[in-house]
Amino acid sequence: MPMLQARITDEEARAIKSYAKTKGITTSQVVRESVASYIAKPQEQVFFGDMKGKMWMADDFDEIPEGFEDYV
């Protein structure tokens, strides 16, 4: 069986244990179900043009900075 290792804080461990106790399941089941549900989520498809209007470039983006002419 594959093994998943992760570092979590003491606070996160307490939260997982508390959640498992309220649900009446083991902490292993909580983690396993969380990972499985995360993987099962459909990934959003990215399409050409999705970033249109969400990015900005300086007006002088295509200009060569002063002193860099020898490098271009």
DRENTORKOL-3810 file (N, C-alpha, C; in nm, 4 decimals):
REM DRENTORKOL-3810
@n.u->0.0850; n.v->-0.1178; n.w->0.0000; ca.u->0.0000; ca.v->0.0000; ca.w->0.0000; c.u->0.0894; c.v->0.1238; c.w->0.0000
@n.u->0.0602; n.v->0.2230; n.w->-0.0839; ca.u->0.1405; ca.v->0.3453; ca.w->-0.0860; c.u->0.1327; c.v->0.4191; c.w->0.0480
@n.u->0.2386; n.v->0.4935; n.w->0.0775; ca.u->0.2434; ca.v->0.5675; ca.w->0.2027; c.u->0.2566; c.v->0.7162; c.w->0.1734
@n.u->0.1814; n.v->0.7959; n.w->0.2455; ca.u->0.1866; ca.v->0.9408; ca.w->0.2324; c.u->0.2431; c.v->0.9969; c.w->0.3617
@n.u->0.3454; n.v->1.0795; n.w->0.3515; ca.u->0.4028; ca.v->1.1418; ca.w->0.4691; c.u->0.3881; c.v->1.2923; c.w->0.4575
@n.u->0.3533; n.v->1.3550; n.w->0.5684; ca.u->0.3392; ca.v->1.5001; ca.w->0.5698; c.u->0.3750; c.v->1.5522; c.w->0.7082
@n.u->0.4265; n.v->1.6714; n.w->0.7136; ca.u->0.4551; ca.v->1.7357; ca.w->0.8423; c.u->0.3406; c.v->1.8302; c.w->0.8741
@n.u->0.2859; n.v->1.8150; n.w->0.9919; ca.u->0.1778; ca.v->1.9025; ca.w->1.0349; c.u->0.2103; c.v->1.9551; c.w->1.1737
@n.u->0.1496; n.v->2.0651; n.w->1.2092; ca.u->0.1726; ca.v->2.1228; ca.w->1.3408; c.u->0.0933; c.v->2.0467; c.w->1.4461
@n.u->0.1287; n.v->2.0685; n.w->1.5709; ca.u->0.0544; ca.v->2.0061; ca.w->1.6810; c.u->-0.0919; c.v->2.0504; c.w->1.6782
@n.u->-0.1133; n.v->2.1766; n.w->1.6433; ca.u->-0.2501; ca.v->2.2299; ca.w->1.6360; c.u->-0.3306; c.v->2.1583; c.w->1.5271
@n.u->-0.2682; n.v->2.1353; n.w->1.4126; ca.u->-0.3369; ca.v->2.0643; ca.w->1.3045; c.u->-0.3672; c.v->1.9200; c.w->1.3447
@n.u->-0.2734; n.v->1.8560; n.w->1.4150; ca.u->-0.2948; ca.v->1.7184; ca.w->1.4603; c.u->-0.4122; c.v->1.7120; c.w->1.5582
@n.u->-0.4182; n.v->1.8094; n.w->1.6497; ca.u->-0.5307; ca.v->1.8139; ca.w->1.7444; c.u->-0.6629; c.v->1.8340; c.w->1.6711
@n.u->-0.6623; n.v->1.9186; n.w->1.5682; ca.u->-0.7845; ca.v->1.9441; ca.w->1.4922; c.u->-0.8301; c.v->1.8180; c.w->1.4187
@n.u->-0.7358; n.v->1.7438; n.w->1.3628; ca.u->-0.7693; ca.v->1.6196; ca.w->1.2923; c.u->-0.8260; c.v->1.5175; c.w->1.3904
@n.u->-0.7607; n.v->1.5044; n.w->1.5060; ca.u->-0.8090; ca.v->1.4098; ca.w->1.6078; c.u->-0.9485; c.v->1.4474; c.w->1.6565
@n.u->-0.9704; n.v->1.5766; n.w->1.6776; ca.u->-1.1004; ca.v->1.6239; ca.w->1.7237; c.u->-1.2083; c.v->1.5968; c.w->1.6191
@n.u->-1.1773; n.v->1.6251; n.w->1.4936; ca.u->-1.2724; ca.v->1.6015; ca.w->1.3854; c.u->-1.3059; c.v->1.4530; c.w->1.3737
@n.u->-1.2023; n.v->1.3697; n.w->1.3830; ca.u->-1.2228; ca.v->1.2240; ca.w->1.3739; c.u->-1.3113; c.v->1.1761; c.w->1.4882
@n.u->-1.2871; n.v->1.2303; n.w->1.6066; ca.u->-1.3659; ca.v->1.1887; ca.w->1.7232; c.u->-1.5129; c.v->1.2276; c.w->1.7062
@n.u->-1.5406; n.v->1.3487; n.w->1.6553; ca.u->-1.6795; ca.v->1.3914; ca.w->1.6370; c.u->-1.7497; c.v->1.3103; c.w->1.5281
@n.u->-1.6723; n.v->1.2644; n.w->1.4285; ca.u->-1.7304; ca.v->1.1843; ca.w->1.3195; c.u->-1.7359; c.v->1.0353; c.w->1.3534
@n.u->-1.6646; n.v->0.9946; n.w->1.4605; ca.u->-1.6641; ca.v->0.8545; ca.w->1.4993; c.u->-1.5792; c.v->0.7672; c.w->1.4084
@n.u->-1.4738; n.v->0.8264; n.w->1.3517; ca.u->-1.3837; ca.v->0.7509; ca.w->1.2645; c.u->-1.2403; c.v->0.7719; c.w->1.3122
@n.u->-1.1480; n.v->0.6971; n.w->1.2546; ca.u->-1.0074; ca.v->0.7102; ca.w->1.2942; c.u->-0.9432; c.v->0.8293; c.w->1.2231
@n.u->-0.8305; n.v->0.8735; n.w->1.2786; ca.u->-0.7581; ca.v->0.9838; ca.w->1.2141; c.u->-0.7079; c.v->0.9414; c.w->1.0763
@n.u->-0.6718; n.v->0.8147; n.w->1.0616; ca.u->-0.6269; ca.v->0.7643; ca.w->0.9309; c.u->-0.7380; c.v->0.7763; c.w->0.8275
@n.u->-0.8605; n.v->0.7474; n.w->0.8683; ca.u->-0.9736; ca.v->0.7586; ca.w->0.7758; c.u->-0.9963; c.v->0.9043; c.w->0.7361
@n.u->-0.9821; n.v->0.9956; n.w->0.8321; ca.u->-0.9996; ca.v->1.1383; ca.w->0.8016; c.u->-0.8992; c.v->1.1809; c.w->0.6948
@n.u->-0.7726; n.v->1.1461; n.w->0.7170; ca.u->-0.6677; ca.v->1.1854; ca.w->0.6230; c.u->-0.6890; c.v->1.1192; c.w->0.4874
@n.u->-0.7194; n.v->0.9891; n.w->0.4870; ca.u->-0.7402; ca.v->0.9157; ca.w->0.3623; c.u->-0.8559; c.v->0.9755; c.w->0.2823
@n.u->-0.9680; n.v->1.0041; n.w->0.3507; ca.u->-1.0838; ca.v->1.0610; ca.w->0.2817; c.u->-1.0555; c.v->1.2027; c.w->0.2317
@n.u->-0.9778; n.v->1.2790; n.w->0.3085; ca.u->-0.9431; ca.v->1.4151; ca.w->0.2661; c.u->-0.8591; c.v->1.4135; c.w->0.1399
@n.u->-0.7587; n.v->1.3260; n.w->0.1376; ca.u->-0.6721; ca.v->1.3152; ca.w->0.0198; c.u->-0.7527; c.v->1.2669; c.w->-0.1002
@n.u->-0.8351; n.v->1.1651; n.w->-0.0796; ca.u->-0.9151; ca.v->1.1097; ca.w->-0.1889; c.u->-1.0114; c.v->1.2134; c.w->-0.2454
@n.u->-1.0747; n.v->1.2923; n.w->-0.1594; ca.u->-1.1694; ca.v->1.3923; ca.w->-0.2091; c.u->-1.0966; c.v->1.5053; c.w->-0.2805
@n.u->-0.9746; n.v->1.5394; n.w->-0.2359; ca.u->-0.8963; ca.v->1.6427; ca.w->-0.3034; c.u->-0.8582; c.v->1.5975; c.w->-0.4435
@n.u->-0.8143; n.v->1.4733; n.w->-0.4556; ca.u->-0.7730; ca.v->1.4204; ca.w->-0.5858; c.u->-0.8930; c.v->1.4082; c.w->-0.6798
@n.u->-1.0096; n.v->1.3767; n.w->-0.6248; ca.u->-1.1293; ca.v->1.3552; ca.w->-0.7066; c.u->-1.1888; c.v->1.4849; c.w->-0.7614
@n.u->-1.1484; n.v->1.6002; n.w->-0.7066; ca.u->-1.2035; ca.v->1.7276; ca.w->-0.7548; c.u->-1.1627; c.v->1.7492; c.w->-0.9000
@n.u->-1.2572; n.v->1.7872; n.w->-0.9832; ca.u->-1.2207; ca.v->1.8141; ca.w->-1.1230; c.u->-1.1317; c.v->1.9391; c.w->-1.1321
@n.u->-1.0272; n.v->1.9280; n.w->-1.2096; ca.u->-0.9361; ca.v->2.0402; ca.w->-1.2275; c.u->-0.9932; c.v->2.1369; c.w->-1.3306
@n.u->-0.9791; n.v->2.2637; n.w->-1.3034; ca.u->-1.0303; ca.v->2.3666; ca.w->-1.3943; c.u->-0.9465; c.v->2.3683; c.w->-1.5218
@n.u->-1.0131; n.v->2.3649; n.w->-1.6357; ca.u->-0.9417; ca.v->2.3691; ca.w->-1.7621; c.u->-0.8980; c.v->2.5114; c.w->-1.7913
@n.u->-0.7794; n.v->2.5234; n.w->-1.8476; ca.u->-0.7246; ca.v->2.6529; ca.w->-1.8834; c.u->-0.7356; c.v->2.6689; c.w->-2.0342
@n.u->-0.7850; n.v->2.7821; n.w->-2.0774; ca.u->-0.8014; ca.v->2.8080; ca.w->-2.2196; c.u->-0.7191; c.v->2.9292; c.w->-2.2605
@n.u->-0.6788; n.v->2.9314; n.w->-2.3884; ca.u->-0.6049; ca.v->3.0454; ca.w->-2.4414; c.u->-0.6881; c.v->3.1713; c.w->-2.4240
@n.u->-0.6285; n.v->3.2736; n.w->-2.3673; ca.u->-0.6970; ca.v->3.4009; ca.w->-2.3490; c.u->-0.7605; c.v->3.4176; c.w->-2.2124
@n.u->-0.7509; n.v->3.3169; n.w->-2.1255; ca.u->-0.8107; ca.v->3.3265; ca.w->-1.9924; c.u->-0.7519; c.v->3.4408; c.w->-1.9091
@n.u->-0.6275; n.v->3.4756; n.w->-1.9332; ca.u->-0.5622; ca.v->3.5794; ca.w->-1.8536; c.u->-0.5805; c.v->3.7199; c.w->-1.9115
@n.u->-0.6543; n.v->3.7304; n.w->-2.0215; ca.u->-0.6742; ca.v->3.8601; ca.w->-2.0840; c.u->-0.7376; c.v->3.9571; c.w->-1.9850
@n.u->-0.6745; n.v->4.0729; n.w->-1.9690; ca.u->-0.7244; ca.v->4.1752; ca.w->-1.8788; c.u->-0.6839; c.v->4.1546; c.w->-1.7336
@n.u->-0.6111; n.v->4.0450; n.w->-1.7041; ca.u->-0.5715; ca.v->4.0170; ca.w->-1.5667; c.u->-0.4235; c.v->4.0455; c.w->-1.5415
@n.u->-0.3512; n.v->4.0796; n.w->-1.6487; ca.u->-0.2083; ca.v->4.1069; ca.w->-1.6354; c.u->-0.1786; c.v->4.2451; c.w->-1.6925
@n.u->-0.0724; n.v->4.3049; n.w->-1.6427; ca.u->-0.0334; ca.v->4.4368; ca.w->-1.6898; c.u->0.1160; c.v->4.4373; c.w->-1.7155
@n.u->0.1566; n.v->4.5003; n.w->-1.8257; ca.u->0.2984; ca.v->4.5179; ca.w->-1.8555; c.u->0.3247; c.v->4.6669; c.w->-1.8714
@n.u->0.4403; n.v->4.7078; n.w->-1.8295; ca.u->0.4780; ca.v->4.8488; ca.w->-1.8384; c.u->0.4762; c.v->4.8942; c.w->-1.9837
@n.u->0.4474; n.v->5.0212; n.w->-2.0042; ca.u->0.4413; ca.v->5.0768; ca.w->-2.1395; c.u->0.5750; c.v->5.0625; c.w->-2.2122
@n.u->0.6853; n.v->5.0657; n.w->-2.1375; ca.u->0.8176; ca.v->5.0563; ca.w->-2.2006; c.u->0.8746; c.v->4.9141; c.w->-2.1953
@n.u->0.7895; n.v->4.8147; n.w->-2.1885; ca.u->0.8325; ca.v->4.6755; ca.w->-2.1761; c.u->0.9249; c.v->4.6326; c.w->-2.2904
@n.u->0.8961; n.v->4.6731; n.w->-2.4128; ca.u->0.9752; ca.v->4.6307; ca.w->-2.5294; c.u->1.1002; c.v->4.7153; c.w->-2.5516
@n.u->1.1167; n.v->4.8204; n.w->-2.4748; ca.u->1.2337; ca.v->4.9072; ca.w->-2.4929; c.u->1.3554; c.v->4.8494; c.w->-2.4214
@n.u->1.4720; n.v->4.8706; n.w->-2.4798; ca.u->1.5964; ca.v->4.8236; ca.w->-2.4194; c.u->1.6377; c.v->4.9237; c.w->-2.3121
@n.u->1.6624; n.v->4.8766; n.w->-2.1891; ca.u->1.7025; ca.v->4.9684; ca.w->-2.0822; c.u->1.8359; c.v->5.0357; c.w->-2.1154
@n.u->1.8524; n.v->5.1568; n.w->-2.0683; ca.u->1.9723; ca.v->5.2346; ca.w->-2.0944; c.u->2.0947; c.v->5.1595; c.w->-2.0417
@n.u->2.1971; n.v->5.1465; n.w->-2.1254; ca.u->2.3199; ca.v->5.0787; ca.w->-2.0860; c.u->2.3217; c.v->4.9310; c.w->-2.1209
@n.u->2.2152; n.v->4.8750; n.w->-2.1726; ca.u->2.2089; ca.v->4.7332; ca.w->-2.2060; c.u->2.2192; c.v->4.7061; c.w->-2.3561
@n.u->2.2438; n.v->4.8069; n.w->-2.4344; ca.u->2.2475; ca.v->4.7921; ca.w->-2.5795; c.u->2.3513; c.v->4.6873; c.w->-2.6237
@n.u->2.4642; n.v->4.6800; n.w->-2.5541; ca.u->2.5703; ca.v->4.5840; ca.w->-2.5922; c.u->2.5292; c.v->4.4397; c.w->-2.5686
@n.u->2.4341; n.v->4.4160; n.w->-2.4840; ca.u->2.3933; ca.v->4.2794; ca.w->-2.4501; c.u->2.2812; c.v->4.2263; c.w->-2.5385
@n.u->2.2253; n.v->4.3123; n.w->-2.6224; ca.u->2.1116; ca.v->4.2703; ca.w->-2.7046; c.u->2.1552; c.v->4.2452; c.w->-2.8467
END
